[in-house]
Each structure stands twice: as structure tokens, then as C-alpha cells.
Amino acid sequence: MKKLSLIGFLGMSFFAFSQNVKQQADERKNDEKALLIKTEHSELDAKKKAAEEKAKLPKPYDPKADAGKDIQNLIAKAKKEKKNIIIQAGGNWCIWCLRFNQFVQTTPELKAIVDKNYEYYHLNYSPDNKNEKVFAEYGNPGEKFGYPVFIILDKNGKMIHVQQSDVLEEGKGYSLEKVKEFFNKWTPKKS
């Protein structure tokens, strides 16, 4: 009788355990489905917010510009004014490009550094105009680092630095201290 009770007890325990495992598996599947739906909803919300933000920001890139000619003109101007050149490569499609431009233009401390030390140019990369020839001159940094990417030229047009932008980021924007340090590091050397 003890054996029969023990076998019955073990059988019932096994049955209860398997039901519990099945219930937990079903709950996990439901949680995963809910998580997927929440994730998709969150992604849609984020895309919508980014599109709204992008619509409000100035669009500094001109796909119709003759970038090669523009940069040659900036080099001539930079020589006269003893400034370096910052080329911000990207496009109006790039939220991080637009954020950086807005950050620099609306932060007096940064704008002062740029205005005093640099000629600033927005080199367009978009389906309308990839500026392949100009990008090739600088080693196609966008392919390596993504956008925006910054190309620093000295007053003679010699490339002296390429800066990826992600190291300047902070949250959904840019770090004042990191951007200021970047700008200050590549100002023209006073002779």
C-alpha cells in the first residue's frame, strides 16, 4: 500500500509540475507577444517624434550646390582670414546632422568659437547628390563613420583631421564640453 501511495503521489506531483510548466510557457509566450507589440509601438512613436523634430529644424544641406567649387572658394577665404575649415558631411535626411547644426547655431559659446576660427560648410550626401568626387578626395569618411562626419581642413585646404560624431553625442543631442573641446583642438595654429 505504501508503494502504491508513493507511486500515486509521484504521479500526481509529476502531473501538477507539468501543468505548471505548461502554464508558465503559455504566460511567457503571451508576455513575449505583449513585449513585441509594445516594442513596435515604441518604435513607431520614436520615429514619429523624430520626423516631427526633423520637420522643425533648419535644413543646411543643399543637394544642388557645387561642393567642389564651394570648398575651393572657402579655402581662398580661409587663407585670407587665417581660419581652418570644418566640413560637416551629411544631409537633410539625417536627424543627427540637423541636431548638430542646430546645436552649434543656437549655442552662443560654440558659435563664437566657430565664427572666430573656421569657415563652416555643409557637404551634402543624399540620393539627389552624393558628391562622390568630393568625398573621394577625403577618403569617403561617411562610409567608415556614418553621418554626420566632420572633415577639418587647414587654411590651405589640407585635410588635418576627420571626426566621427558619435563620440560627441550625449543623450538625444550633443555634449557642450565634448563639442567645445573638438572645436578648440582644431583651431588654426597661431604663428
BANU-140812 format. One record per residue: residue in one letter; x negated, y, z negated of N, C-alpha, C in turn. Coordinates in nm, 3 decimals. Each point is the difference from the previous one (the first is absolute). Example, Ala and Ser with C-alpha at 12.3 -4.5 7.8 and 13.67 -1.06 7.14 Angstrom:
// residues 2
 type     n_X     n_Y     n_Z    ca_X    ca_Y    ca_Z     c_X     c_Y     c_Z
    a  -1.319  -0.569  -0.780   0.089   0.119   0.000  -0.090   0.120   0.000
    s   0.035   0.105   0.072  -0.082   0.119  -0.006   0.077   0.109  -0.073
END
This chain:
// residues 191
 type     n_X     n_Y     n_Z    ca_X    ca_Y    ca_Z     c_X     c_Y     c_Z
    m  -0.081  -0.119   0.000   0.081   0.119   0.000  -0.087   0.127   0.000
    k  -0.110  -0.004  -0.075  -0.090   0.114  -0.003  -0.056   0.027   0.140
    k  -0.038  -0.110   0.072  -0.054   0.017   0.135   0.104   0.063   0.090
    l   0.123  -0.048  -0.010   0.107   0.052   0.084   0.026   0.147  -0.033
    s  -0.001   0.037  -0.127   0.020   0.139  -0.041  -0.115   0.087   0.053
    l  -0.121  -0.052  -0.011  -0.118   0.072   0.045   0.005   0.022   0.151
    i   0.036  -0.107   0.075   0.011   0.011   0.146   0.111   0.100   0.036
    g   0.112  -0.007  -0.069   0.109   0.093   0.025  -0.042   0.144  -0.029
    f  -0.069   0.017  -0.114  -0.046   0.134  -0.036  -0.098   0.055   0.105
    l  -0.095  -0.083   0.042  -0.097   0.042   0.102   0.070   0.031   0.132
    g   0.095  -0.083   0.037   0.074   0.023   0.124   0.074   0.133  -0.004
    m   0.069   0.026  -0.112   0.074   0.125  -0.013  -0.096   0.120  -0.001
    s  -0.114  -0.015  -0.067  -0.099   0.108  -0.005  -0.052   0.030   0.140
    f  -0.030  -0.106   0.076  -0.050   0.017   0.136   0.105   0.071   0.086
    f   0.125  -0.041  -0.012   0.109   0.060   0.076   0.014   0.149  -0.035
    a  -0.002   0.031  -0.129   0.013   0.138  -0.045  -0.118   0.084   0.049
    f  -0.119  -0.058  -0.007  -0.120   0.070   0.045   0.009   0.029   0.149
    s   0.039  -0.097   0.080   0.007   0.019   0.146   0.106   0.104   0.035
    q   0.111   0.003  -0.075   0.104   0.102   0.024  -0.056   0.140  -0.030
    n  -0.075   0.008  -0.110  -0.060   0.127  -0.039  -0.099   0.048   0.106
    v  -0.084  -0.089   0.052  -0.097   0.033   0.104   0.073   0.047   0.125
    k   0.108  -0.071   0.038   0.077   0.038   0.119   0.061   0.139  -0.020
    q   0.054   0.025  -0.119   0.061   0.130  -0.028  -0.105   0.110   0.006
    q  -0.119  -0.026  -0.056  -0.106   0.101   0.005  -0.044   0.026   0.143
    a  -0.009  -0.105   0.082  -0.038   0.016   0.141   0.104   0.084   0.074
    d   0.129  -0.028  -0.027   0.106   0.079   0.063  -0.007   0.147  -0.043
    e  -0.025   0.023  -0.130  -0.012   0.136  -0.049  -0.119   0.071   0.064
    r  -0.111  -0.072   0.016  -0.119   0.058   0.061   0.029   0.039   0.146
    k   0.071  -0.085   0.073   0.035   0.031   0.138   0.086   0.126   0.007
    n   0.097   0.010  -0.092   0.086   0.118  -0.003  -0.081   0.126  -0.034
    d  -0.094  -0.013  -0.095  -0.085   0.113  -0.036  -0.086   0.043   0.119
    e  -0.053  -0.098   0.074  -0.084   0.031   0.116   0.082   0.071   0.107
    k   0.123  -0.045   0.023   0.086   0.066   0.098   0.029   0.143  -0.043
    a   0.030   0.019  -0.128   0.028   0.134  -0.052  -0.124   0.088   0.012
    l  -0.117  -0.057  -0.028  -0.124   0.074   0.010  -0.026   0.041   0.145
    l   0.023  -0.089   0.095  -0.017   0.032   0.141   0.092   0.113   0.042
    i   0.123  -0.006  -0.042   0.096   0.104   0.035  -0.043   0.133  -0.063
    k  -0.041  -0.002  -0.128  -0.047   0.122  -0.066  -0.123   0.056   0.071
    t  -0.094  -0.088   0.039  -0.122   0.043   0.069   0.034   0.063   0.133
    e   0.087  -0.063   0.078   0.040   0.056   0.129   0.066   0.136  -0.019
    h   0.085   0.011  -0.101   0.068   0.126  -0.028  -0.102   0.107  -0.041
    s  -0.096  -0.037  -0.084  -0.104   0.093  -0.043  -0.083   0.048   0.118
    e  -0.034  -0.093   0.091  -0.078   0.037   0.117   0.076   0.096   0.089
    l   0.130  -0.025   0.018   0.081   0.089   0.081   0.008   0.139  -0.063
    d   0.017   0.005  -0.132   0.004   0.128  -0.071  -0.133   0.075   0.017
    a  -0.111  -0.072  -0.014  -0.132   0.062   0.013  -0.020   0.055   0.141
    k   0.041  -0.077   0.101  -0.014   0.046   0.139   0.087   0.123   0.025
    k   0.119  -0.001  -0.056   0.091   0.114   0.017  -0.060   0.126  -0.064
    k  -0.054  -0.015  -0.122  -0.059   0.114  -0.070  -0.123   0.052   0.076
    a  -0.081  -0.091   0.054  -0.118   0.041   0.076   0.041   0.075   0.126
    a   0.105  -0.047   0.067   0.049   0.067   0.121   0.052   0.140  -0.033
    e   0.070   0.013  -0.112   0.050   0.132  -0.042  -0.115   0.094  -0.032
    e  -0.100  -0.053  -0.070  -0.118   0.080  -0.034  -0.074   0.042   0.127
    k  -0.019  -0.095   0.091  -0.071   0.026   0.125   0.070   0.110   0.081
    a   0.133  -0.004   0.002   0.077   0.099   0.076  -0.022   0.142  -0.053
    k  -0.027   0.014  -0.129  -0.016   0.132  -0.062  -0.142   0.057   0.015
    l  -0.098  -0.086   0.024  -0.139   0.045   0.003  -0.039   0.059   0.136
    p  -0.090   0.102   0.001  -0.048   0.055   0.126  -0.070  -0.109   0.083
    k   0.007   0.016   0.132  -0.060  -0.096   0.094  -0.120   0.066   0.067
    p  -0.121  -0.019  -0.056  -0.117   0.072   0.051  -0.066  -0.061   0.125
    y   0.039  -0.119   0.037  -0.065  -0.068   0.113   0.070   0.035   0.131
    d  -0.080   0.031   0.102   0.054   0.034   0.131  -0.044  -0.104   0.102
    p   0.091  -0.091   0.039  -0.037  -0.104   0.097  -0.039   0.056   0.136
    k   0.041   0.123   0.031  -0.030   0.060   0.131  -0.134   0.073   0.002
    a  -0.062   0.016  -0.116  -0.125   0.076  -0.009  -0.113  -0.072   0.074
    d  -0.092   0.079   0.052  -0.123  -0.054   0.060  -0.103  -0.003  -0.114
    a  -0.002  -0.111  -0.071  -0.082  -0.010  -0.122  -0.148   0.022   0.028
    g  -0.050  -0.054   0.110  -0.142   0.018   0.032  -0.035   0.147   0.014
    k   0.081   0.074   0.073  -0.021   0.143   0.020   0.017   0.077  -0.131
    d   0.104  -0.035  -0.076   0.025   0.067  -0.129  -0.120  -0.016  -0.093
    i  -0.054  -0.120  -0.007  -0.113  -0.025  -0.091  -0.124   0.075   0.047
    q  -0.024   0.007   0.131  -0.113   0.079   0.052   0.015   0.148  -0.039
    n   0.121   0.052   0.009   0.025   0.139  -0.041  -0.024   0.019  -0.149
    l   0.039  -0.100  -0.080  -0.024   0.008  -0.145  -0.149  -0.003  -0.032
    i  -0.075  -0.079   0.075  -0.145  -0.007  -0.023  -0.062   0.138   0.027
    a   0.040   0.064   0.108  -0.053   0.135   0.030   0.035   0.097  -0.112
    k   0.124  -0.008  -0.049   0.044   0.088  -0.109  -0.075  -0.033  -0.130
    a  -0.017  -0.129  -0.028  -0.070  -0.044  -0.122  -0.145   0.047   0.000
    k  -0.067  -0.001   0.117  -0.138   0.049   0.009  -0.008   0.147  -0.039
    k   0.093   0.079   0.054   0.001   0.144  -0.029   0.025   0.026  -0.148
    e   0.095  -0.075  -0.056   0.042   0.025  -0.139  -0.076  -0.085  -0.102
    k  -0.092  -0.081   0.048  -0.082  -0.087  -0.087   0.088  -0.089  -0.090
    k   0.096  -0.065   0.066   0.092  -0.091  -0.069  -0.016  -0.140   0.055
    n   0.045  -0.098  -0.075   0.013  -0.136   0.049   0.142  -0.018   0.055
    i   0.026  -0.116   0.055   0.130  -0.029   0.059   0.057  -0.125  -0.065
    i   0.126   0.009  -0.042   0.073  -0.119  -0.047   0.099  -0.035   0.110
    i  -0.010  -0.122   0.047   0.100  -0.051   0.093   0.085  -0.099  -0.079
    q   0.126   0.033  -0.016   0.094  -0.092  -0.065   0.071  -0.077   0.111
    a  -0.036  -0.126   0.015   0.057  -0.083   0.106   0.123  -0.072  -0.051
    g   0.104   0.001   0.081   0.126  -0.066  -0.037   0.110   0.044   0.095
    g   0.119   0.008  -0.052   0.112   0.041   0.085   0.121   0.041  -0.082
    n   0.094   0.063   0.069   0.123   0.044  -0.066   0.087  -0.118  -0.045
    w  -0.032  -0.120   0.044   0.071  -0.122  -0.038  -0.048  -0.051  -0.137
    c  -0.113   0.050  -0.047  -0.069  -0.053  -0.118   0.033   0.083  -0.124
    i   0.076  -0.055  -0.092   0.041   0.073  -0.120  -0.119   0.045  -0.083
    w  -0.104  -0.084  -0.010  -0.117   0.036  -0.079  -0.078   0.113   0.065
    c   0.001   0.006   0.134  -0.064   0.111   0.073   0.072   0.130  -0.031
    l   0.132  -0.004   0.006   0.080   0.120  -0.027  -0.011   0.043  -0.146
    r  -0.004  -0.098  -0.090  -0.015   0.033  -0.142  -0.134   0.070  -0.026
    f  -0.107  -0.051   0.063  -0.131   0.060  -0.023  -0.001   0.144   0.050
    n   0.048   0.020   0.121   0.005   0.135   0.056   0.078   0.094  -0.093
    q   0.115  -0.043  -0.044   0.084   0.081  -0.088  -0.072   0.028  -0.132
    f  -0.067  -0.100  -0.053  -0.073   0.014  -0.127  -0.107   0.107   0.012
    v  -0.078  -0.006   0.108  -0.108   0.098   0.019   0.058   0.140   0.024
    q   0.102   0.010   0.082   0.055   0.130   0.036   0.072   0.069  -0.117
    t   0.052  -0.079  -0.094   0.078   0.058  -0.109  -0.073   0.001  -0.135
    t  -0.125  -0.043   0.000  -0.080   0.002  -0.123  -0.107   0.108   0.017
    p   0.021   0.117  -0.061  -0.089   0.114   0.023  -0.149  -0.032  -0.018
    e  -0.031  -0.079  -0.100  -0.139  -0.035  -0.029  -0.063  -0.075   0.119
    l   0.074  -0.094   0.056  -0.051  -0.077   0.114  -0.004   0.085   0.126
    k   0.105   0.074   0.023   0.006   0.085   0.119  -0.115   0.099   0.002
    a  -0.037   0.054  -0.116  -0.111   0.095  -0.009  -0.133  -0.067   0.039
    i  -0.021  -0.121  -0.047  -0.123  -0.073   0.034  -0.006  -0.024   0.151
    v   0.111  -0.046   0.056   0.006  -0.030   0.143  -0.021   0.128   0.081
    d   0.075   0.105  -0.031  -0.009   0.124   0.077  -0.141   0.060  -0.002
    k  -0.067  -0.012  -0.112  -0.134   0.059  -0.015  -0.107  -0.083   0.074
    n   0.016  -0.132   0.003  -0.109  -0.087   0.043   0.021  -0.080   0.128
    y   0.124  -0.007   0.048   0.029  -0.091   0.110   0.088   0.063   0.108
    e  -0.016  -0.055   0.119   0.101   0.010   0.104   0.077  -0.132  -0.013
    y   0.130   0.006   0.004   0.084  -0.118  -0.028   0.078  -0.035   0.126
    y  -0.006  -0.128   0.038   0.069  -0.041   0.121   0.077  -0.130  -0.023
    h   0.120  -0.007   0.054   0.083  -0.121  -0.008  -0.009  -0.073   0.134
    l  -0.074  -0.110   0.001  -0.020  -0.080   0.122   0.113  -0.102   0.010
    n   0.081   0.015   0.103   0.117  -0.084   0.018  -0.035  -0.142   0.044
    y   0.066  -0.096  -0.063  -0.002  -0.139   0.045   0.146  -0.046  -0.004
    s   0.056  -0.021   0.119   0.139  -0.045   0.009   0.020  -0.067   0.134
    p   0.113  -0.067   0.019   0.026  -0.061   0.131  -0.003   0.103   0.113
    d   0.038   0.126  -0.029  -0.001   0.106   0.101  -0.142   0.034   0.044
    n  -0.093  -0.003  -0.094  -0.137   0.036   0.030  -0.092  -0.061  -0.105
    k  -0.071  -0.103   0.038  -0.090  -0.069  -0.093  -0.137   0.066  -0.007
    n  -0.027   0.096   0.086  -0.130   0.068   0.002  -0.116  -0.099  -0.007
    e   0.009  -0.104   0.080  -0.098  -0.109  -0.006  -0.143   0.047   0.023
    k  -0.019   0.090   0.094  -0.135   0.048   0.031  -0.061   0.072  -0.121
    v   0.079   0.088  -0.062  -0.048   0.076  -0.117  -0.025  -0.094  -0.118
    f   0.092  -0.091  -0.026  -0.020  -0.094  -0.110  -0.124  -0.086   0.023
    a  -0.023  -0.040   0.124  -0.118  -0.084   0.032  -0.129   0.075  -0.034
    e  -0.003   0.131   0.020  -0.119   0.080  -0.033  -0.036  -0.011  -0.148
    y   0.099  -0.024  -0.082  -0.023  -0.006  -0.145   0.009  -0.143  -0.055
    g  -0.005  -0.099   0.088  -0.003  -0.139  -0.044   0.135  -0.059  -0.036
    n   0.108   0.060   0.047   0.137  -0.050  -0.026   0.026  -0.028  -0.148
    p  -0.019   0.098  -0.086   0.016  -0.024  -0.145   0.141  -0.041  -0.041
    g   0.101   0.041   0.076   0.138  -0.037  -0.034   0.022  -0.149   0.007
    e  -0.069  -0.067   0.093   0.011  -0.146   0.010  -0.056  -0.068  -0.124
    k  -0.102   0.061  -0.058  -0.065  -0.059  -0.116   0.071   0.035  -0.131
    f   0.040   0.128  -0.013   0.052   0.049  -0.128   0.149   0.027  -0.004
    g   0.066   0.005   0.116   0.140   0.040   0.002   0.009   0.152   0.001
    y   0.121   0.051  -0.023   0.024   0.145   0.009   0.067   0.052  -0.125
    p  -0.031   0.122  -0.038  -0.096   0.088   0.064  -0.142  -0.045  -0.028
    v  -0.088   0.044   0.086  -0.143  -0.019  -0.021  -0.064   0.135   0.031
    f  -0.105   0.033  -0.070  -0.062   0.131   0.012  -0.139  -0.014   0.060
    i  -0.026   0.081   0.100  -0.130   0.002   0.066  -0.061   0.137  -0.028
    i  -0.117   0.002  -0.062  -0.065   0.126  -0.032  -0.113   0.021   0.100
    l   0.002   0.117   0.064  -0.105   0.040   0.093  -0.075   0.119  -0.059
    d  -0.129   0.008   0.028  -0.070   0.121  -0.039   0.030   0.109   0.102
    k  -0.057   0.118  -0.020   0.032   0.114   0.088  -0.041  -0.024   0.145
    n  -0.090  -0.096   0.023  -0.044  -0.032   0.136   0.081  -0.112   0.063
    g   0.097  -0.050  -0.072   0.086  -0.106   0.053  -0.053  -0.141  -0.026
    k  -0.106  -0.011  -0.080  -0.056  -0.131  -0.033   0.084  -0.062  -0.113
    m   0.041  -0.125   0.020   0.078  -0.068  -0.103  -0.091  -0.030  -0.120
    i   0.043   0.046  -0.117  -0.081  -0.022  -0.120   0.069  -0.090  -0.103
    h   0.131  -0.024   0.019   0.069  -0.086  -0.096   0.136  -0.040   0.054
    v   0.042  -0.122  -0.036   0.137  -0.045   0.025   0.056  -0.041  -0.134
    q   0.118   0.049  -0.031   0.063  -0.026  -0.131   0.134  -0.067   0.018
    q   0.015  -0.118  -0.059   0.132  -0.061  -0.002   0.083   0.072  -0.105
    s   0.131  -0.001   0.018   0.085   0.081  -0.088   0.049  -0.073  -0.124
    d   0.005  -0.133   0.003   0.062  -0.070  -0.114  -0.074   0.025  -0.132
    v  -0.129   0.029   0.005  -0.074   0.026  -0.123   0.033   0.138  -0.059
    l   0.071   0.081   0.077   0.039   0.133  -0.047   0.143   0.000  -0.055
    e   0.069  -0.111   0.016   0.140  -0.009  -0.038   0.017  -0.013  -0.152
    e   0.119   0.045  -0.043   0.040  -0.015  -0.139   0.152  -0.007  -0.001
    g   0.054  -0.114  -0.038   0.145  -0.018   0.002   0.052   0.011   0.143
    k   0.101   0.084   0.020   0.058   0.020   0.133  -0.059   0.124   0.068
    g  -0.115   0.042  -0.048  -0.064   0.118   0.056  -0.151  -0.011  -0.010
    y  -0.064   0.114  -0.019  -0.146   0.006  -0.005  -0.047   0.062  -0.130
    s  -0.119  -0.039  -0.042  -0.061   0.050  -0.123  -0.069   0.133   0.029
    l   0.036   0.102  -0.074  -0.063   0.132   0.015  -0.151  -0.012  -0.021
    e  -0.040  -0.067  -0.105  -0.143  -0.009  -0.032  -0.077  -0.076   0.109
    k   0.054  -0.109   0.048  -0.070  -0.080   0.103  -0.008   0.076   0.132
    v   0.107   0.066   0.039   0.000   0.076   0.126  -0.096   0.118  -0.012
    k   0.002   0.069  -0.113  -0.089   0.114  -0.022  -0.147  -0.047   0.007
    e  -0.027  -0.112  -0.064  -0.137  -0.054   0.002  -0.042  -0.035   0.143
    f   0.090  -0.061   0.076  -0.028  -0.034   0.140  -0.030   0.126   0.081
    f   0.086   0.101  -0.011  -0.022   0.124   0.075  -0.131   0.067  -0.040
    n  -0.026   0.008  -0.131  -0.121   0.067  -0.047  -0.128  -0.074   0.040
    k   0.009  -0.130   0.008  -0.119  -0.080   0.034  -0.048   0.027   0.143
    w   0.093   0.033   0.091  -0.036   0.013   0.141   0.003   0.144   0.050
    t  -0.004   0.097  -0.092  -0.008   0.140   0.044  -0.135   0.021   0.067
    p  -0.011   0.102   0.083  -0.127   0.024   0.070  -0.113   0.028  -0.100
    k  -0.116  -0.051   0.033  -0.118   0.025  -0.084  -0.050   0.142   0.027
    k  -0.010   0.077  -0.103  -0.045   0.139   0.014  -0.151   0.000   0.018
    s  -0.046   0.072   0.103  -0.145   0.004   0.023  -0.056   0.137  -0.023
END
